[in-house]
Amino acid sequence: MGAPPSNYTMRPVNRAISSVVLILIIVIGVIAGVSIYMLISQKPPTQQPSKPSQPSAGEGGAAKGVVISIISRHPTDILVKAREMFLKSELARKYNITDIKTIVIPPGLWERYITSGQADVAWGGGPTLFDFLYTRGLLAPLTLPEALEAAAQVPDEIAGVPMKRVGEDGKIYWVAAAISSFGFTVNHERLRDYNLTVPHSWRDLASPELGRPLIVYGEAALGIADPTQSTSNTRMYEIILQRYGWRDGWKILTLMAANAVVYSASGDVRDAVIRGDIAVGITIDFYGYTAMMVNPSCEYIIPKGESIVNGDPIALVNGSKHPEAAQAFIAWVLTEGQKVWLDPEINRLPANPSVFDTPEGRNRSDLRKAYELTLKTRAMKFNDTLALLYEQVMQWYFRATLVEVNDYLKAAWKALLAKYFSGAISSEEFNKYVEELTAPLNFTDPSTGEEVTFTEDYAISICQKFVSDASFRDALITAWKKAAIGKYERMLEELGG
């Protein structure tokens, strides 16, 4: 039997390949058929009618809601109330502002927040802070018609003090949203407990009589706040320095700190005088008015000829991401938003007096009376430019020598008072010790190695370096603390404490 033809053995293989191909064709056909069926049978999606957009005027026509960021020194109660009221306003709807983000931070951080684009509006903190921002080019002028119309309703001056910062270009860079005076709030019940008379001047707060409770009761009768944490207390210390002069001003500030509990914030001072923890607390006016409403034993006192009337500003910051929406908020604050100040838990004096003609304003005859009294206040002359030249140096010198080492200061002061009240030293000797205790410090300048005295000229000369050079600032603060402790300990040793 002969061999089969050569292609005989290949026939089964060809048949196998053909089968595989046939199967693949069938599978592909099935898949394609299913896909076609699904495409044919699927219904087109229902088109929902889109809502008409609500573009923010001047914000690029974007329908997305605008959130503006506000840096502030205002207490939380003011900010919460303002947010609640503003978001219901016509201006918020017109400019599609759906929320407000408020950031309460120390003044030293404001520049960082503004330059990093984290803020649209700066609100509250006093004119010195806002003038600092202005000189640094961190504020933008008002341009929105609503904002300019609102600013026009605020008087240019109140009690001889400017309520607006107008640049050389004639544009408004900040405008007062409220007005304030500076003084102290007394608790008459606690004054009687301590057998103290009612103080009427800053000098009265530095008196040995106000220090007597330290000796008799072991308690301080006065309350003040750290200036690095309080713009209102900073202003009061600057008022004292200008009213009495640099040397006598620091004398009063030093003895005030010796007589006082030093609180971290001005609101803590207010609360302490309301509770009666202290008999006197230095306060901005609206804290005093709140204290009077909460506790009838309290009274706010403006020291005659030793205070000023401030406009508390609001401003658009340079680099705002939402400049028109931000200005809409500013316009609201200066008009309808003035009603925030009338809230019984806030009690601030408005910058726009027309709010007293509203139904809400007519219900606050007490606040209107306080407003009219403030207009008649015999204010002292105050050089805002001068205060700005040394402000941050003054704040930290105060903190380093009177706050952080307050225990050393108090120990020396109590030893001196004990000698004086017991008759162990004469008035002349007492005054000599007081001069020594309160004299501006002599210390070693860390940048030159030379011995210097903390004069006004020195404070001004180093201010820019102090602000810009952190290592210099830290070294200087350390030198101040060391010199202060050394002086207080030497006096305590001399007095046999």
C-alpha positions, 0 to 999 in steps of 0.5 A: 500500500503506497504512502498517501499524498502529501496534503492528506495529513493537512486536511484536518488542520485546515478544517480545525482552523476554519471552525475557529474562524467561524466561531469568532465570526459568530461571536463578533456578530452576536456582540455587534448585534447586542450593541446595535440593539442597545443603541437602538432601544436606549432612550435619549436622556431627558433634558432638564431646563436650566435655571436662569443664571444669576451673574454677579455684577462686575464679577465676570458674569459668573453664576457661581456664588461669591464668597468674600473673606474679611480680616478683622479685629472685631469680636465674634458677636459683631461678625456673626450678626453682620454675616447673618444680616448681610446675606439677607440683603439686596446688595448680597443678592445683586452681587451674588454673594453667598457667604462671608468668611471672617478671619480674626487674627492679630494685626501683625499677620494682616500684611501676610494675609493680604499679600497672599490673596487671602482677604478681600476686606479689612474691617475693624482695628483702628486707624493706626493699623489701617494707615499702616496698611495704606502706607504699605500699599495694601489698601485699594481705593473705593470705586464702586458707585454704591460704596462711594455713595455710602461713604458720602453719608459718613461725615468727613470729620467727627470731633475734629478727627478724620473719618476717612483716609483720602490719598494724594490721588483724591480717592478714599482708601478707608472710611470709618464704619463706627466711632469710638472713644477711649477711657475706663469702666468702673465697677462702683460696688467694687470701688466701695469694697476697696474704699477707692474713689472714682478715677477721672484721669489716666494718672489716677490709674497709676496712683499708689491709692489704686495700688493699695488693694495689692497690699490690703487685700492681695488683689489688683484693682485695675485691669489692662490688656497686652497691646500686642493682642489689643488694638484698642489698648494700644491706642490708649497707651499711645494716647497716654504717651502723647498726653503726658510725654514720653518720659512721664507717659512711661511712668504712668504706663509702668505704674498702671501695669504694676497696679493691674491684672494684665489680661490677654485681650481687651474683652477679658478686661471688660468681662472682669470689671462686669463680674467685679473681679476688678474695680476699674478696667481700661476699655474702648467705649462700646465695651463700657456701654455693654458693661453698663447694660449688663451690670448697673454698678458699672459706668464708662468714663471718658477722661476729660481732655485725655481721650480722642474720638477714633473712626474704626475703619473698613477698607478694600484690600489690594489684590482682592479676588472679588473687588466689586463684591467686597465693595458691595459689602463695604457699602452695606456696612456703611448704610443698612449695616449700621444697625449692627451697632445698635444690637444690645449686645454690641452697643457701638456708636455708628459712623453714619448718624442717619441710622438713628432715624430708623425704627431700630435707631429710635429704640436706642435713645441711650446710644444716641445720647452717648453718640451726642455726648461723644461729639461734644467730647473735649478731645486732646490733640493726637498725632497719628503719624507719630504713633505709627512711627514707633507703634510696633516697637512700643507694643513689644517693649510694653509686653517685654518689660511690663507684661512678661515680667509683671510678677517681678514688677509687682514684687518691687511695687508692692515692697515699695507701697508697703514701705510707703503706707507703713511710714517707713519711707517719706514721700520724697524717698517714695517718689525717688524710688518711683522715678527709678522704677519707671525710668525707660530702660538702659540696655545693650543694643544687639546690633551695635553692642552699645548701651542705649536708653529707650527714648522716643527717638530710639524707638522711631529709629529702629522701627523699620528694622524691628518690623523687618528683621526677626532676629534683631527683634527677638534679640532686642526683646530678650535684652529688654526683658533682661534689663527689666528683670535686673532693675526690678530685682535690684529695687526689691533687694534695696527695699529688703523685699 
